Amino acid sequence: MFDLPEPPPYSLANAPLAQALAQVRYPLIADFESMAGIAPLQRELRSHFPYMQQEKVQEFNFVAGPAGPSASAAESVTWNLTDDSGHLVVIGASSATLSVGETYSGFEDFVTVFARLLRALEKVGIPRCDRLGARYLSLAPEIPTETQSWRKWFKPEIIGWSGAGFIGDQTTLASVSQTQLNHLMDESPPFPGNLQAVVRHGAVPAGTSIPGIPPLNVSAPSYMLDIDVFVESHQKFEPEQIVEQFTLFHSEIDRFFYWSLTVEGGEHFGLSIRDS
């Protein structure tokens, strides 16, 4: 998708990653709405995710008709499973999401936990994956004594004109751009459909609420880089193949992030190249 070279093995001492997400969607499983229905999946995951909470969400639908607008409400149930390492698994009737924030310790650990979730879903009989996605959201707070210091950390191509030098430091309050990509696959394996991505980037002020699992609240003016890579197509629920696809999604995200950094950005985030 991104015509960029593979980055060398590297680490960041001060990584701006705010949240990493891995999600699979599947055909509706009504049993997951009840305590008895979720119990088999909890048994599969309990040794790694010992804590579970139920969450009920009110969903409102508004319909406009000849008699005027009307509203109906429905309640959906999700289950939050957590461990002592900061991982969160959210199970719903049609999706399962793995989320981790500041305790993210690297892709190897993240994909291992995701594979564990996939195997548990397979064991309880999930027949098909309808959508697979990887999302990495980074937030780089500006230095308190230097307005829009993030302009030095990311390349001009991704900062855009709203962060250019001809705009006064105190002028830009918020500026977020979104680009949607659709990559036609020449051969179907390992993907069942076209590879797609949504890239959001720009300046966000303090107090901004960013959708996520859970939602994030921006505490200081920051630069946001939010990359979501996914495939929407039916495929058999095979954990090994799904992990292979997810690994390739991460590779696309990783090379884009590495490309986006300037030399000063690498220094600010503590970039170091590891021996391969």
N, C-alpha and C positions, 0 to 999 in steps of 0.2 A: 504493500500500500504506500508506504513512505519510501521514496527513493533516496535512502540515506544509508551510510555505511554502518555496520555493526560496531557499537562502541567497544573499547577495550574493557576488561573487567575493572570495575571501579567501585569506590564506596564514598559516601558523603558523611562527614562527621556532624554536619548540621543540616540534615536533609529537610526540605520544606514540605515533605509529604504530610498531608493532613488526614487522608483516608484512602484506603485501598479496598476495592469491592470486587467480589466474584459472584456472579449470579447465574442460576439456571432457572428457566421457566419450563413448565410441563403441563400436560392436560389436567384439568381441574380434578382434585382429589377431595371430595366432600368430607371424607373421614378426618382430614386434618383440621377441621373446624371444631372437633370435639376432643375432650380429654382422653376418652377411650381410643379414639382414632389416631392420636399423635403418640400414644404410649409405645407402640412397636418401634417407631423411629427414635424416641427418647432412649429406649433400651440399647439401641445400637450405638448411640452417641454418648451415653451417660458417663462412661469411663474417661472421656476426654472433655465433655461439657457437662459437668455435674449439676449446674444450676439452671433452672427453667422457670420462666414467668410467662403468664398469659397476658396478652394485650388485646383489648377490644377497641375497634376503630369505627366510628360512625361515618357512613358515607351517604351524602345527600345528592339526589338527582332532581333537577328542576326541569319542568316541562311547560312550555308555553302553548296554549290552545285557545279555541274560541271562547271558552269560559274563563279565560284568564290563566295566569301562571299557577302551577301546582307543584308541590314538592313531596318527595317520598324519601324515607330514610331506611337504610339497611345497615346492619352491623356485621363487620367481618372480624375474624379472630386470627391473630398470629401468635407465634410462640417464639420467645427470645431465649436462646440457650447461650450460656457464657462459661468461660473458664477463668483461671487465675492469671492468664497471660494477656488479657485485653482483647481476645477474640470474641466476636458476637456472631451467632448464627440466627437468622430470622426465617422461620418456616411459615409459609402461608399455604392456602389451598392450591395455588398455582405457581408458586415460586419459592426458591430457597436462596438465601444470600449470606455470604460470608463477608464480614466487615472487620477491619482493624484500623486503629488510628495511630497515635504516637508510639505505641508499643510495637509497631511493625519492625521486624528484625531481619527482613530480607525475603527475596522471592522464594528461595528454597523452602523456608519454613512455611510461608503463606500457601504455596501450591501443595505442600504436604498435607496441611490441614484441609484444604479444599478437596483433595483426593479422598480424604477420610470421609468427608461429608457426602461426596458422590457415591462412594461404596455403600454407605448407610442407606441412601435413597434407593439405590439399586436393590438392596436386600429387602426393602419393604414393598417392592413391586412397581416403582416408577417405570413406565414403559417407554417413554419418549421424551427427548429434549426438544423444546420448540424454540428456545432462544438461549444463547450463551453469550455472556458479556463480561468484560474486564474494564474497570474504571479506576483510574488513579487521579486523585485530586491533590494538587499542591497549592499551598498558600505561603507566600514570602512576605512577611510583615516588613514595612519600611523601617529604617533606622530612625528612632524618635527625634534625633537632632538633624536629620537630613530628609527633607520632603522628597518623596518619589525616588528614593535611593535604588529601588528595583529597576529603574531605567538603565542602570549600569550592569545589572546581573543577567539580563536576557537580551537576545539579539534584536536589532531594530526591526527585522522582518516580523517578529511576533509582538513587539511592543506597539507598533503601529503609530499613526500620526498623532494620536491623542497623548502619547508620551514623548513626543518629539520636543526638541529644545525650544521651538518657537512659541510654545504654550507656557505661560507662567506657572511656576511651581505650585501656586495656591489655586489654580484654575480648575484642574481636572479633579472632580469628586468621584466619578465613576465612569467606566467605559469598558464594556464587555462585548467581545465579538464571538460569533459562533460560525463554524464551518462544518458542513456535513459532507462526508465522502462516501462513495460507493465504488468498491474495487471489484471489477468483473473477474471472476476466477476462470482461468483457461482450463483447468482440470478440477474436478470436484474434490478429490481427496487433498488434504484432510478435512476440507470444509464442505458441508452440505449445501451451501449457498454462497452468495456474494458477501465479501467482507466489507463491513461498514464501520464508520467512525464518526463521532461528533467531538469536535475540539472547541472548547470555550476558553477564552483567555482575556485578561484585562485587569484594570484597577477596580477594586471594590473597597468601599469605605467601612469604617468600624460600624458594627451593628447590623451588617448584612447577614441575612439568613440564607444559607446555601443548602438546597435539597441534598440529602444523603441518608445513609442508614448508620447511625442516627443523623438527623440534620445538624449542620455545623453553624455556629455563630461566630462571625469574624470579630475579633476583639480589638484589632488595630488596623489602620489603612494598610492594604496588602495588594500584592499582585497575585492573581489566580491563574493557574494553568490546570485545566480539567480535561482529561482525555478519556473518552469512552469508546472502546473497540468491541464490536459484537457481530454475530451472525444470527439471522432470523430465518430458520428453516427447520423442518422436521428431520430428526435423526434418531436412530435407536439410542437408548440410554446406555452407553458403554463408557464407564468411567475413564478407562485408559485413553480412549480416543478424545474424550472431552478435555482431559488434562493436556493432551498434545496440542489441541487447538488453543486452549487457554495459554499455554506456554508461548505459542506464536503470537497471540494477542499482546502478551507482556513484552515480547521482543519489539513489536511495533511501537508500543508506548515508550519503552526505554530508549530506543534510538531517537525518537522525537524529542524527549526531554533532554537527553545528552546534547543533541544538536542545538537546542534552544539556549544553552548557557554560553555566556561570554567568558573570557579568561577571568575577569573580575568576579563573575558569578561563581565560577568554579572555586575561586579562592574564598569567597564569602560562605559558600556552603561546605567548605572543607573537603573538596574533591581530591581524592588520591587514587592513583592507578595501582591495582594489585597485580602481583605476578600471576600469570595464567597457569 
